[in-house]
Each structure stands twice: as C-alpha cells, then as structure tokens.
Amino acid sequence: MNTNTRTWQRALSALGVSLCLAGAFLMVNGSIFGDRTTGIAIVTGIIGIGLIGNFSATVARHPQTKTENTNNRR
C-alpha cells in the first residue's frame, strides 16, 4: 500500500470522526437549525461511523510491513 493511499485513508477517517462529532452536536443542541434536526443528526452520525469502520477494516486487511517501509523511503 503506497503512502498516498494511506494519506487518503487517514483523511477519510478524520472526516468520519468530524461527522460523528457534528451528529452528536446536533443531537445535543437540536434547535440550532430548527425544530427537527434529529433525523439529520442520526444520518450524519451513521455516515461518520461507516467512514471510521471502513478505515479500520482497510488497515486491518493491509498491515504495513518492514519491506514496505524501506521501499517508501526513496
């Protein structure tokens, strides 16, 4: 797995965490955008959890080995 791919995976993981936090914020302070933000908060949280899960599954499938470390230092 090359370095560019791992960078994108970490960016998607950060996006997932941000979406989860935004969903939690909307759940706590639901009146910020109007009366009915619960549905938006739930969908935002689920999408964020999905992105985090996708990152974890991809890292588990492709662990970085020592040979990849030495090849990426060129």
N, C-alpha and C positions, 0 to 999 in steps of 0.2 A: 504494500500500500504506500503510495508516494506521499510526500509532505503536503502537497496541495489538497489532496483528498482529505487528509486528516484535519487540515485547517477548516475546510468547509463543514466537516462533521462537528467540529467544536463550535463553529458559528451557529449551526442549527441547534445544537444543544443549548447554547446561550439564549437563542431565540425562544426555545421551549420553556426555559426557566422564566424568561421575561413574560411570556404569555400566561404561565401559571400564576405568577405574581399579579399580573393585571386582572386575571379572573378572580383571584382572591380579593383584590381591592374592590372590584365591582360587587362582590358578594357582601363585603362589609359595609361599603358606602354606596348602596344601590341607588340613592336618589340623585347622584351626581349628573346622570344623563337623562333622567326622567323616572317615571314610576316603575317601569318593567325592564329592569336590566338583568334579572336573574337568569333568563334563558341565554342571553349573550355571555354572561359570566360562566355558565356551565359549558357552553360550546368552546369558549376561549380556553378554559382550563383543560378540557379533554384534548384539544388540539395540542396544547403545550405538553401534556403528559405523553401524547403519542410521539412528539418530536424527541423528548428525552428518552423514551423507550427505544426508539429507532437508533439513537446514538449508542445506547448501552448494548443493544443487540449487535450492532455492526462492530463495535470494539471487541466484543467477546468472540465474534466469528473470526476476526483478523488480528490476532495479537502481534505486536511488533517484536521481531526477533533481533538478535545481535547482527546478523548479516544485513538486515535492512538498515540498521543504524550506520554501519560502516559505508554502505553504498550511498547513503544520502548526504555524506559529508563532502562530496566532491566540490 
